Amino acid sequence: QWKFYFKYQRTGCDQGFASASKVMTGCIRRADSNDGGGNTGSDFLLVETEDPVPPSYGPYWNGWDATGTGGSSGVSIHHPAGDEKKISTYTSNLISSSWGTSQTHWRVIWSGTTNGHGVTEGGSSGSPIFNSAGRIVGTLTGGGSYCNSVVPGGQNQPDYYGKMDRHWNSNPNPANEKLRVWLDPGNTGQTTFDGSYDPCGNVGIGERAQEEGLLVFPNPADDRLVVEYPDGLTRVDRIELLDASGRVVRSEVPLSTGRTTIPVSDLTSGFYLVRVIAGETVHPAARVSVMHR
């Protein structure tokens, strides 16, 4: 049976310890593209865990974008051959491309960051690629990227991700296995959805932040973010900025009531999440993008 690991990550590159204690076993196949691994389609598989994910695992339920629009920057998060979490970054437009059939995939070239130059490896297939809004726009089929130490020039070779909009309704699979049937069971016509720590809540992260009077701007940001919170929130201990892996990259103690500025000029372009910590309460704020001009 398949096993699913949660929070299987280190605190930094080659630092800390990756615990494999948060694990679940068993799943149910719900749908796939029926295309021979991308030969005649976009190459996807959807499964559902046999049991609910324990809240103590702290799962984050990813959002998605099936509009057919790629991204100009973002990341892929993957566990090659079951390894600890890896993150690869892109900072140029995803290009509509082909694998076995025309225009079914996104073509990506990876970019270097202050932490190195991420690529993908064998066993990364099926992993998601996110746009700058933190939504999945595709899943990995394969490609030619390698670390330069393995294949000279390999870090500049492309990888190919099956498009989310092709997963949605455009594969040679039965009608009841279109991804749209499973992610939009009410047939609402919605083709984008924000991720959340509370998928059964009535509103997403951004909407809940507005309800609580939290405001984060500009979005996207270049050199700084400003977080404003309502006067009624008298106690704010700190404001945290988390990257795509859930790692806290900024922790600011407010100097005055109502507004805090967070420097982001040295952060890698991509999407982040803001948290306002007030005592025992964590107030969610809107997801934000950092994009350097």
Residue frames as qw, qx, qy, qz and C-alpha x, y, z in Angstrom:
[[0.000, 0.886, 0.464, 0.000, 0.00, 0.00, 0.00],
 [0.332, 0.638, -0.042, 0.693, 1.02, 3.60, -0.50],
 [0.482, -0.552, -0.406, 0.545, 2.32, 5.66, 2.39],
 [0.138, 0.830, 0.173, 0.512, 1.85, 9.42, 2.75],
 [0.572, -0.265, -0.345, 0.695, 4.30, 11.46, 4.82],
 [0.051, -0.934, -0.246, -0.255, 3.59, 14.90, 6.26],
 [0.242, -0.937, 0.247, -0.039, 6.12, 17.58, 7.26],
 [0.909, -0.078, 0.193, 0.362, 8.92, 15.39, 5.92],
 [0.375, 0.834, -0.043, 0.403, 11.42, 18.24, 5.71],
 [0.630, -0.170, -0.291, 0.699, 14.49, 19.79, 7.27],
 [0.140, -0.862, -0.239, 0.425, 14.82, 23.28, 8.69],
 [0.165, 0.843, -0.324, -0.396, 17.38, 24.15, 5.99],
 [0.775, 0.499, -0.382, -0.060, 19.54, 22.67, 3.26],
 [0.711, 0.174, -0.595, 0.332, 21.46, 19.80, 4.90],
 [0.036, -0.303, 0.541, -0.783, 20.48, 21.17, 8.32],
 [0.622, -0.148, 0.322, -0.699, 18.24, 19.75, 11.01],
 [0.204, -0.032, 0.978, -0.027, 16.45, 16.41, 11.11],
 [0.520, 0.001, -0.413, -0.748, 13.60, 15.23, 8.86],
 [0.405, -0.039, 0.803, -0.436, 11.10, 13.26, 10.92],
 [0.366, -0.021, -0.752, -0.548, 9.07, 10.56, 9.18],
 [0.064, 0.145, 0.858, -0.488, 6.74, 10.09, 12.15],
 [0.478, 0.418, 0.267, -0.725, 3.71, 11.78, 10.57],
 [0.109, 0.183, -0.847, -0.486, 2.59, 9.07, 8.16],
 [0.728, 0.189, 0.329, -0.570, -0.62, 7.54, 6.82],
 [0.176, -0.160, 0.918, 0.317, -1.07, 4.27, 4.93],
 [0.294, 0.418, 0.858, 0.050, -3.60, 3.40, 2.26],
 [0.213, 0.376, -0.088, -0.898, -5.51, 5.26, -0.43],
 [0.583, 0.491, 0.637, -0.112, -8.33, 4.92, -2.94],
 [0.244, -0.004, 0.520, 0.818, -7.80, 5.61, -6.64],
 [0.307, 0.622, 0.439, -0.571, -10.34, 8.19, -7.79],
 [0.595, 0.782, 0.121, -0.138, -9.31, 9.26, -11.29],
 [0.501, -0.406, 0.452, 0.617, -6.48, 9.35, -13.81],
 [0.281, 0.616, -0.256, -0.690, -5.83, 10.71, -17.29],
 [0.822, 0.241, 0.515, -0.033, -5.82, 7.27, -18.98],
 [0.467, 0.861, -0.145, -0.138, -3.18, 8.51, -21.38],
 [0.917, 0.190, -0.129, 0.327, -0.21, 6.18, -21.00],
 [0.612, -0.483, -0.073, 0.622, 1.74, 8.49, -18.71],
 [0.003, 0.742, -0.075, -0.666, 1.24, 11.58, -20.87],
 [0.367, -0.002, 0.730, 0.576, 1.51, 9.93, -24.30],
 [0.016, 0.492, 0.655, 0.573, -1.97, 11.12, -25.32],
 [0.330, -0.840, -0.375, -0.213, -2.87, 13.58, -22.56],
 [0.033, -0.831, 0.264, -0.488, -1.68, 15.63, -19.60],
 [0.616, 0.130, -0.691, 0.354, -0.70, 12.79, -17.22],
 [0.301, -0.462, 0.410, -0.727, -2.45, 12.96, -13.83],
 [0.521, -0.234, -0.819, 0.046, -3.56, 10.63, -11.05],
 [0.370, -0.500, 0.198, -0.758, -5.94, 11.50, -8.21],
 [0.543, -0.183, -0.804, 0.158, -6.12, 9.42, -5.04],
 [0.456, -0.663, 0.047, -0.593, -7.83, 9.91, -1.69],
 [0.064, 0.318, -0.842, 0.431, -6.45, 8.73, 1.64],
 [0.456, -0.321, -0.817, -0.147, -8.53, 5.98, 3.21],
 [0.416, -0.642, -0.531, 0.365, -8.71, 7.88, 6.51],
 [0.030, 0.978, 0.091, 0.184, -8.95, 11.61, 7.30],
 [0.534, 0.407, -0.369, 0.643, -5.62, 13.37, 7.84],
 [0.511, -0.593, -0.485, 0.390, -5.15, 14.00, 11.59],
 [0.027, 0.974, 0.080, 0.211, -5.30, 17.74, 12.42],
 [0.611, -0.711, 0.237, 0.256, -2.17, 17.24, 14.55],
 [0.737, 0.130, 0.372, 0.549, -0.23, 16.68, 11.31],
 [0.043, -0.704, 0.010, 0.709, -0.89, 20.32, 10.40],
 [0.521, 0.288, 0.639, 0.488, -1.76, 19.66, 6.74],
 [0.170, 0.531, -0.071, -0.827, -2.08, 22.48, 4.22],
 [0.604, 0.456, 0.652, 0.035, -4.58, 21.84, 1.41],
 [0.277, -0.201, 0.397, 0.852, -3.16, 23.28, -1.80],
 [0.461, 0.653, 0.221, -0.559, -5.17, 25.53, -4.06],
 [0.546, 0.121, 0.679, 0.477, -5.29, 25.17, -7.83],
 [0.274, 0.618, -0.095, -0.731, -5.77, 27.12, -11.06],
 [0.543, 0.217, 0.775, 0.239, -7.42, 25.41, -14.04],
 [0.332, 0.805, 0.139, -0.471, -7.91, 28.54, -16.15],
 [0.804, 0.457, 0.202, 0.321, -5.14, 27.63, -18.57],
 [0.116, 0.936, -0.224, 0.245, -2.93, 30.49, -17.45],
 [0.803, 0.061, -0.395, 0.442, 0.65, 29.60, -16.52],
 [0.476, -0.831, -0.100, 0.271, 2.90, 31.54, -14.19],
 [0.408, 0.827, -0.242, 0.301, 5.75, 34.01, -14.53],
 [0.113, 0.498, -0.721, 0.469, 7.33, 32.89, -11.26],
 [0.840, -0.349, 0.029, -0.415, 6.78, 30.26, -8.61],
 [0.195, -0.501, 0.834, -0.124, 8.10, 26.98, -7.28],
 [0.813, -0.022, -0.522, -0.258, 7.81, 23.23, -7.51],
 [0.464, -0.509, 0.614, -0.385, 7.78, 21.22, -4.28],
 [0.856, 0.204, -0.427, -0.210, 8.82, 17.59, -4.64],
 [0.663, -0.504, 0.541, -0.117, 10.16, 14.51, -2.86],
 [0.578, 0.522, -0.573, -0.255, 12.40, 12.78, -5.43],
 [0.649, 0.102, -0.753, 0.049, 12.31, 9.01, -4.95],
 [0.679, -0.592, -0.434, -0.006, 10.83, 9.54, -1.48],
 [0.503, 0.103, -0.316, 0.798, 13.57, 11.93, -0.34],
 [0.153, -0.579, -0.442, 0.667, 13.02, 14.88, 1.99],
 [0.310, 0.873, 0.351, -0.140, 11.21, 17.94, 0.64],
 [0.464, -0.076, 0.316, 0.824, 12.97, 19.80, -2.18],
 [0.243, 0.846, 0.308, -0.362, 12.03, 23.16, -3.68],
 [0.487, 0.113, 0.439, 0.746, 12.89, 24.35, -7.19],
 [0.079, 0.729, 0.241, -0.636, 12.27, 27.95, -8.29],
 [0.460, 0.407, 0.504, 0.607, 11.39, 29.54, -11.64],
 [0.081, -0.636, -0.174, 0.748, 11.40, 33.25, -12.45],
 [0.147, 0.244, -0.502, -0.816, 10.46, 33.27, -16.15],
 [0.700, 0.138, 0.007, -0.700, 7.19, 32.50, -17.91],
 [0.595, 0.032, 0.803, -0.013, 5.98, 28.92, -18.17],
 [0.270, 0.363, -0.537, -0.713, 5.78, 28.07, -21.88],
 [0.842, 0.200, 0.277, -0.417, 2.89, 26.10, -23.37],
 [0.109, 0.510, -0.814, -0.255, 4.45, 22.96, -24.82],
 [0.879, 0.080, -0.283, -0.375, 3.92, 19.33, -25.72],
 [0.496, -0.424, 0.754, -0.079, 4.88, 15.94, -24.34],
 [0.383, 0.104, 0.881, 0.256, 3.15, 13.20, -26.32],
 [0.209, 0.719, 0.625, 0.220, 0.31, 15.41, -27.56],
 [0.264, 0.473, 0.092, 0.836, 0.27, 19.07, -28.57],
 [0.150, -0.514, 0.109, -0.837, -0.01, 21.80, -25.92],
 [0.745, -0.463, -0.461, -0.135, -0.72, 19.52, -22.96],
 [0.743, -0.360, -0.271, 0.495, 2.23, 20.61, -20.79],
 [0.078, -0.990, 0.114, -0.003, 4.03, 23.59, -19.30],
 [0.788, 0.289, -0.213, 0.501, 7.73, 23.90, -20.08],
 [0.405, -0.914, 0.041, -0.007, 9.85, 25.32, -17.25],
 [0.629, 0.423, -0.378, 0.532, 13.50, 26.37, -16.87],
 [0.635, -0.654, -0.332, 0.242, 14.70, 26.57, -13.27],
 [0.152, 0.855, -0.178, 0.462, 16.43, 29.58, -11.71],
 [0.573, 0.038, -0.571, 0.587, 19.16, 29.84, -9.13],
 [0.416, -0.848, -0.174, -0.279, 18.48, 31.30, -5.67],
 [0.119, -0.767, 0.518, -0.359, 20.59, 32.23, -2.65],
 [0.755, -0.320, 0.528, -0.219, 20.17, 28.62, -1.49],
 [0.408, -0.181, 0.820, 0.357, 21.41, 27.10, -4.75],
 [0.424, 0.259, -0.461, -0.736, 19.96, 26.04, -8.09],
 [0.613, 0.056, 0.706, -0.350, 17.09, 23.59, -7.69],
 [0.376, 0.196, -0.701, -0.573, 16.13, 21.07, -10.39],
 [0.877, -0.134, 0.139, -0.439, 14.07, 17.85, -10.35],
 [0.095, -0.424, 0.900, 0.040, 15.25, 14.26, -10.08],
 [0.464, -0.074, -0.832, -0.295, 14.05, 10.75, -10.79],
 [0.317, -0.410, -0.803, 0.293, 11.02, 10.10, -8.62],
 [0.041, 0.254, 0.219, -0.941, 9.87, 13.74, -8.65],
 [0.197, -0.203, -0.672, -0.685, 7.15, 12.90, -11.19],
 [0.344, -0.607, -0.707, -0.114, 3.63, 13.82, -10.14],
 [0.334, -0.445, -0.364, 0.747, 4.79, 16.73, -7.98],
 [0.189, 0.884, 0.427, -0.023, 3.04, 20.10, -8.35],
 [0.381, 0.136, 0.067, 0.912, 4.25, 23.36, -9.83],
 [0.090, -0.765, -0.514, 0.378, 2.77, 26.51, -8.29],
 [0.281, 0.716, 0.179, 0.614, 2.22, 29.98, -9.71],
 [0.215, 0.287, -0.379, 0.853, 3.03, 33.11, -7.69],
 [0.547, -0.403, 0.004, -0.734, -0.45, 33.02, -6.12],
 [0.302, -0.293, 0.836, -0.352, 0.34, 29.66, -4.54],
 [0.824, 0.231, 0.252, -0.452, -2.00, 27.65, -6.78],
 [0.574, -0.115, 0.752, 0.302, -1.12, 24.44, -8.60],
 [0.506, 0.621, -0.165, -0.576, -1.01, 24.94, -12.37],
 [0.746, 0.405, -0.496, -0.186, 0.51, 21.59, -13.34],
 [0.819, -0.420, 0.388, -0.044, 2.07, 18.28, -12.29],
 [0.037, -0.667, 0.676, 0.310, 5.43, 16.89, -13.37],
 [0.950, 0.279, -0.006, -0.143, 5.68, 14.30, -16.13],
 [0.858, -0.129, 0.165, 0.470, 9.43, 14.46, -16.75],
 [0.230, 0.967, -0.110, -0.013, 12.24, 16.40, -18.35],
 [0.805, 0.372, -0.230, 0.401, 15.95, 16.84, -18.75],
 [0.141, -0.864, 0.293, -0.385, 17.05, 18.93, -15.76],
 [0.873, -0.152, -0.331, 0.325, 19.99, 17.69, -13.71],
 [0.436, -0.837, 0.144, 0.296, 22.47, 19.09, -11.26],
 [0.437, 0.820, -0.365, -0.053, 25.49, 20.38, -13.19],
 [0.299, -0.574, 0.759, -0.073, 27.70, 18.08, -11.14],
 [0.711, 0.113, 0.689, -0.080, 25.86, 15.11, -12.69],
 [0.582, 0.536, 0.484, 0.373, 25.26, 16.41, -16.23],
 [0.285, -0.252, 0.072, 0.922, 27.20, 19.54, -17.30],
 [0.189, -0.045, -0.311, -0.930, 24.67, 22.23, -18.17],
 [0.216, -0.354, -0.906, -0.088, 21.85, 20.10, -16.77],
 [0.053, -0.506, -0.551, 0.662, 20.43, 22.83, -14.55],
 [0.209, 0.401, -0.162, -0.877, 19.49, 24.79, -17.69],
 [0.146, -0.095, -0.881, -0.439, 17.53, 21.94, -19.28],
 [0.498, -0.214, -0.054, -0.838, 13.70, 22.06, -19.23],
 [0.137, 0.146, 0.944, -0.263, 11.12, 20.03, -17.34],
 [0.332, -0.194, -0.534, -0.753, 7.51, 19.46, -18.39],
 [0.194, 0.151, 0.735, -0.631, 4.38, 19.67, -16.25],
 [0.014, -0.458, -0.819, -0.344, 0.95, 18.46, -17.37],
 [0.125, -0.283, -0.013, -0.951, -1.41, 21.44, -17.40],
 [0.185, 0.207, 0.743, -0.608, -4.07, 21.72, -14.73],
 [0.533, 0.365, 0.041, -0.762, -6.65, 22.92, -17.26],
 [0.546, 0.257, -0.710, -0.363, -6.02, 19.81, -19.38],
 [0.079, -0.025, -0.933, 0.351, -6.36, 17.62, -16.29],
 [0.356, 0.160, 0.371, -0.842, -9.66, 19.39, -15.72],
 [0.683, 0.411, 0.402, -0.451, -11.67, 18.16, -18.68],
 [0.534, 0.708, -0.311, -0.341, -9.51, 17.33, -21.70],
 [0.158, -0.438, 0.881, 0.080, -8.08, 13.82, -21.38],
 [0.597, 0.072, -0.659, -0.451, -9.08, 10.50, -23.02],
 [0.044, -0.003, -0.895, 0.443, -10.56, 9.26, -19.74],
 [0.152, -0.561, -0.803, -0.133, -14.15, 8.42, -18.70],
 [0.136, -0.710, -0.183, -0.666, -16.47, 11.33, -17.90],
 [0.683, -0.704, -0.150, -0.125, -16.55, 10.38, -14.21],
 [0.793, -0.288, -0.013, 0.537, -12.75, 10.62, -14.04],
 [0.292, 0.714, 0.037, 0.635, -12.36, 14.18, -15.30],
 [0.382, -0.058, -0.506, 0.771, -10.61, 16.16, -12.57],
 [0.253, -0.285, -0.070, -0.922, -13.42, 18.73, -12.74],
 [0.684, -0.378, -0.523, -0.340, -15.88, 16.13, -11.42],
 [0.711, -0.309, -0.504, 0.381, -13.83, 15.68, -8.26],
 [0.351, -0.123, -0.240, 0.897, -12.65, 19.23, -7.55],
 [0.297, 0.027, -0.004, -0.955, -15.90, 20.95, -8.55],
 [0.036, 0.230, 0.972, -0.009, -18.52, 18.34, -7.62],
 [0.214, 0.619, 0.521, -0.548, -21.23, 21.01, -7.43],
 [0.455, 0.458, 0.536, 0.544, -20.56, 21.97, -11.07],
 [0.104, -0.842, -0.242, 0.470, -20.22, 25.63, -10.09],
 [0.578, 0.760, 0.083, 0.285, -17.86, 26.45, -12.95],
 [0.325, -0.898, 0.285, 0.079, -15.14, 27.63, -10.56],
 [0.865, 0.401, -0.173, 0.248, -11.67, 27.13, -12.04],
 [0.309, 0.501, -0.518, 0.620, -9.48, 28.64, -9.29],
 [0.730, -0.614, -0.273, -0.123, -9.35, 27.84, -5.60],
 [0.016, 0.757, -0.503, 0.417, -7.10, 29.16, -2.84],
 [0.611, 0.008, -0.746, 0.266, -5.29, 26.80, -0.51],
 [0.489, -0.645, 0.099, -0.580, -6.13, 26.66, 3.18],
 [0.071, 0.249, -0.878, 0.403, -5.27, 25.08, 6.50],
 [0.390, 0.235, 0.694, -0.559, -9.03, 24.65, 7.00],
 [0.058, -0.019, -0.735, -0.676, -10.55, 23.21, 3.81],
 [0.154, -0.529, -0.830, -0.085, -13.96, 22.75, 5.40],
 [0.083, -0.468, -0.321, 0.819, -14.24, 26.38, 6.51],
 [0.386, 0.771, 0.482, -0.155, -16.68, 28.75, 4.86],
 [0.303, 0.945, -0.116, -0.048, -14.02, 31.13, 3.55],
 [0.832, 0.287, -0.182, 0.438, -10.42, 31.00, 2.39],
 [0.594, -0.289, -0.220, 0.718, -7.37, 32.60, 3.94],
 [0.172, 0.201, 0.155, 0.952, -7.70, 35.92, 2.14],
 [0.373, -0.578, -0.428, -0.586, -11.42, 36.30, 2.89],
 [0.668, -0.570, -0.433, 0.202, -10.97, 35.41, 6.54],
 [0.480, -0.113, -0.127, 0.860, -8.22, 37.98, 6.81],
 [0.069, -0.388, -0.254, -0.883, -10.57, 40.66, 5.46],
 [0.562, -0.618, -0.487, -0.256, -13.23, 39.67, 7.96],
 [0.675, -0.504, -0.300, 0.448, -10.75, 40.14, 10.79],
 [0.014, 0.996, 0.021, -0.087, -9.66, 43.51, 9.44],
 [0.622, -0.428, 0.413, 0.509, -6.15, 42.42, 8.49],
 [0.554, 0.828, 0.018, -0.087, -4.60, 44.11, 5.47],
 [0.668, -0.342, 0.415, 0.514, -1.33, 43.29, 3.70],
 [0.546, 0.823, 0.141, 0.069, 0.07, 45.46, 0.89],
 [0.570, 0.446, -0.297, -0.623, 1.49, 45.98, -1.69],
 [0.674, -0.022, 0.738, -0.013, 0.79, 42.66, -3.39],
 [0.888, -0.009, -0.220, 0.404, 3.01, 41.76, -5.16],
 [0.357, -0.912, 0.118, 0.162, 5.78, 43.37, -3.11],
 [0.663, 0.625, -0.274, 0.308, 9.30, 44.30, -4.14],
 [0.332, 0.450, -0.546, 0.624, 11.24, 45.70, -1.16],
 [0.100, -0.062, 0.692, -0.712, 8.78, 45.66, 1.75],
 [0.336, -0.482, -0.754, -0.292, 5.39, 44.47, 2.97],
 [0.201, -0.253, 0.350, -0.879, 3.11, 46.46, 5.24],
 [0.349, -0.366, -0.862, -0.021, 0.74, 44.64, 7.58],
 [0.270, -0.289, 0.184, -0.900, -2.13, 46.57, 9.13],
 [0.327, -0.324, -0.885, 0.073, -4.43, 45.13, 11.76],
 [0.289, -0.742, -0.384, -0.468, -7.50, 46.54, 13.53],
 [0.107, -0.594, 0.401, -0.689, -7.35, 48.70, 16.65],
 [0.826, -0.379, 0.063, -0.412, -9.26, 46.02, 18.53],
 [0.932, 0.068, -0.252, 0.251, -6.28, 43.71, 18.18],
 [0.252, -0.933, 0.206, -0.155, -4.43, 45.29, 21.08],
 [0.588, -0.554, 0.576, 0.127, -1.90, 42.54, 21.68],
 [0.833, 0.526, -0.172, -0.011, 0.32, 41.50, 18.77],
 [0.738, -0.541, 0.321, 0.246, 3.39, 39.55, 19.81],
 [0.275, -0.405, 0.627, 0.605, 4.94, 39.09, 16.37],
 [0.714, 0.568, 0.030, -0.408, 4.21, 38.89, 12.68],
 [0.570, -0.274, 0.713, 0.302, 5.67, 35.98, 10.71],
 [0.586, 0.583, -0.306, -0.473, 6.31, 35.50, 7.02],
 [0.735, -0.136, 0.663, 0.039, 6.45, 31.88, 5.81],
 [0.187, 0.438, -0.648, -0.595, 7.82, 30.60, 2.51],
 [0.730, 0.121, -0.418, -0.527, 6.34, 27.88, 0.30],
 [0.564, 0.082, -0.807, 0.151, 7.81, 25.11, 2.44],
 [0.615, -0.685, -0.365, -0.140, 6.24, 26.48, 5.63],
 [0.655, -0.125, -0.279, 0.691, 9.56, 27.81, 6.93],
 [0.155, -0.943, -0.217, 0.200, 9.46, 31.09, 8.86],
 [0.642, 0.351, 0.076, 0.677, 11.71, 33.51, 6.93],
 [0.037, 0.464, -0.150, 0.872, 10.79, 36.68, 8.84],
 [0.460, -0.605, -0.630, 0.163, 9.59, 37.27, 12.38],
 [0.136, 0.456, -0.063, 0.877, 8.94, 40.91, 13.25],
 [0.259, -0.519, -0.646, 0.496, 7.98, 42.32, 16.65],
 [0.098, 0.825, 0.382, 0.405, 5.63, 45.31, 16.14],
 [0.364, 0.039, -0.271, 0.890, 7.08, 48.65, 17.19],
 [0.266, 0.060, 0.183, -0.945, 3.71, 50.41, 17.22],
 [0.452, 0.334, 0.756, -0.337, 0.06, 49.50, 17.31],
 [0.562, 0.653, 0.244, -0.445, -1.74, 48.98, 14.04],
 [0.685, 0.704, -0.178, -0.060, 1.03, 48.66, 11.45],
 [0.658, -0.490, 0.491, 0.294, 4.24, 46.69, 10.89],
 [0.541, 0.728, -0.345, -0.242, 6.66, 46.81, 7.95],
 [0.869, -0.194, 0.429, 0.152, 8.47, 43.65, 6.86],
 [0.124, 0.705, -0.534, -0.451, 11.58, 43.94, 4.62],
 [0.879, 0.184, 0.437, -0.052, 11.53, 41.47, 1.71],
 [0.393, 0.822, -0.325, -0.254, 14.11, 42.87, -0.72],
 [0.014, -0.542, 0.838, 0.058, 16.51, 39.98, -0.06],
 [0.668, 0.072, 0.692, -0.265, 13.88, 37.24, -0.34],
 [0.188, -0.001, 0.828, 0.527, 13.50, 35.04, -3.41],
 [0.476, 0.070, -0.219, -0.849, 10.60, 35.91, -5.72],
 [0.295, -0.164, -0.937, -0.086, 7.64, 33.65, -5.02],
 [0.509, -0.583, -0.305, -0.555, 4.61, 33.33, -2.80],
 [0.212, 0.135, -0.715, 0.652, 4.51, 33.67, 0.99],
 [0.464, -0.634, -0.579, -0.219, 2.01, 33.54, 3.84],
 [0.007, -0.477, 0.364, -0.800, 1.69, 36.12, 6.62],
 [0.569, -0.483, -0.662, 0.063, 0.74, 35.14, 10.18],
 [0.159, -0.632, 0.236, -0.721, -0.15, 37.54, 12.98],
 [0.576, -0.193, -0.742, 0.284, 0.53, 35.98, 16.39],
 [0.294, -0.550, 0.155, -0.766, -1.48, 37.42, 19.28],
 [0.598, -0.357, 0.555, -0.455, -1.12, 35.42, 22.46],
 [0.528, -0.031, 0.849, 0.000, -2.44, 31.91, 21.81],
 [0.615, 0.645, 0.386, -0.238, -4.21, 33.02, 18.62],
 [0.369, -0.158, 0.570, 0.717, -2.83, 32.84, 15.09],
 [0.440, 0.695, 0.254, -0.509, -4.64, 35.26, 12.77],
 [0.638, 0.210, 0.560, 0.486, -4.37, 34.32, 9.05],
 [0.148, 0.717, -0.078, -0.677, -3.66, 37.06, 6.54],
 [0.759, 0.609, 0.019, -0.230, -3.84, 37.08, 2.76],
 [0.827, -0.015, 0.325, 0.458, -1.28, 35.17, 0.77],
 [0.115, 0.922, -0.147, -0.341, 1.22, 37.56, -0.80],
 [0.855, 0.377, 0.091, 0.344, 3.73, 37.47, -3.64],
 [0.332, -0.750, 0.271, 0.504, 7.27, 38.83, -3.66],
 [0.726, 0.523, 0.318, 0.314, 8.34, 39.86, -7.14],
 [0.381, -0.609, 0.156, 0.678, 11.50, 41.87, -7.76],
 [0.501, 0.834, 0.072, -0.219, 11.57, 44.30, -10.67]]
